[in-house]
Amino acid sequence: MDTTIERFQADVIDASMQVPVLVDFWAPWCGPCKSLTPLLEKLEQQYQGRFKLVKVNTDEQQQLAQHFRIRSIPTVFAVVGGQPVDQFQGALPEGQLREFIDRLMPNPSDLELDAALAAVEKGDRKTAAEHLKKALALDPSNDMARMTYAQVLLEEDDAPAAKAQIDALSAAAQQDPHAQALSARIAALLEENRLPPSPELEARIAANPADLQARLDLAQHCIAHKAWEPALEQLLEIVQRDRGFGEDVGRKTMIQVFDLAAAQPQLVATWRRRLSSVLF
């Protein structure tokens, strides 16, 4: 398609919100253009709508050429999401053109992740899990998909499977606060069966309020069942009584709970203030 300054918004900017758009600046007298443009047209057909080719005749559309500061032709701009993201000048061979175009294509794994996140928002965990499995099959290094899958598995109370996903994250992703928070809840669920029952722990705390291990174990029970506020109450008490207990485990676990409870921002803000008042 040839465009003009009047149609540029619709032909390029608006269209680029759906698929990448290549804008080919050319002229009838340009020798290299005569080899590049037909090749781009052929690739547009082969990619079957995954990108759009728009041509600008610089002789006829000098205002557009000036806007893009065209100094030589052919020049090709890639526009994605309404913004120029890449460009090249001169006639490239087909292999390099394919590489240029492929860099613009959305990652199929990320598309599956987007579909999974949409399903999560609707509360459809089964559909989300199917999309996340596909995302990881397409790209096992997709850490965001893996963390999301771990979270979905946790919602299904499948802590061992969730742990396997967290363990498979890259070293960098395992340092992510969200991944560490998920790890804390997984650990709480896995540990729950080995902990003393909640009534026993409550009795120990009533008899001896300084029993910090009982408070920590009770907090782990609460975390396993997403009872954030009771967990935070026990953890803050640990911080108040002995900041050094368990290498500052009270504060560290509170921070993990803040991330797990991110869907309740008012609760998190309240307890962040309470923690700050104790620390400072």
Helices and strands as residue ranges (DSSP letters): H 8-8, I 9-14, G 15-17, E 21-26, H 31-46, E 52-57, H 62-67, E 75-80, E 83-89, H 94-104, H 108-121, H 125-138, H 143-155, H 159-167, H 171-174, H 177-192, H 198-207, H 212-224, H 228-241, H 249-260, H 265-279
